[in-house]
């Protein structure tokens, strides 16, 4: 197990992006809580490491903006009316609803050209209070394009309706798969690839977008999976533009996010940095490996907060396999 931990740290040490760098530092200090848990044999880890290093889709030593982005072939924004959206969703029929979140309900619909899209409709009861979140999400999504980020196709801000239209990701959320809602249990290789995909998406936001973007709500229910299990980061309602001046490392803002994933330093000071996303990403890694939510309310006090439970277990090598899903 110790050898596996060293191999995992070696993989991270040779990555050239912020998420890997800060995670590597996390592994080097405190309770080394993440990658000691890789319960695979040495040959499998070696194979994975070689494949990642050789893959043309991975971050090169000196990445350019376009090497991390999809080819510059963004579709033209959808020219679609509210009436057309109502028709496509059969007046927002419950049978077409595929999810619901803080912002509102999400519906699946097919366009006339055959494309399937996701239509996110703002909640009426929060219409005024969600104005800022809606405008913010539209502005940010219009400025980014990356294969590991959900793409905005169009939007409607008219009368008493606010609607986002994005690409439809057909295989549900990462959290649903960790809960076994789709039947099959995610294998180790799939979990590792999902973690890498999320890291690439966040690295693009932090370093290669036109302005640095901090997501502020990185969590398993905001990671969507394609049929090929490629991960895409979704839901940019809480996202903020990060520091833009050379001498600026943080911005001050109201605390937003999800309990269990929030960076304690951000919660305590309201100072937001890209490292706040990286902390949330580290919690996500524990969730991917263990299958547990960051907060397990039905468990006893010693196991309720997953990251604390892992830190307690870590010094006792015999209990490592108790953590792995």
Secondary structure, DSSP 8 states (H G I E B T S, - for coil): -HHHHHHHHHHHHT--SHHHHHHHHHHHSTT--SGGG--S-HHHHHHHHHHHHH-TTS--TT--TGGGS--S---------HHHHHHHTTTT-GGGEEEE-SSEEEEEEE-TTS-EEEEEEE-GGGTTTTHHHHHHHHHHHHT---TTB--EEEEEEETTEEEEEEE--TT-BHHHHHTTTTSS---HHHHHHHHHHHHHHHHIIIIISSS-EE-S---GGGEEE-TT--EEE---TT-EE---STT---EE----S-TTTS-HHHHHH-EE-HHHHHHHHHHHHHHHHH---SB-TTS-TTTSBHHHHHHHHHT-GGGHHHH--
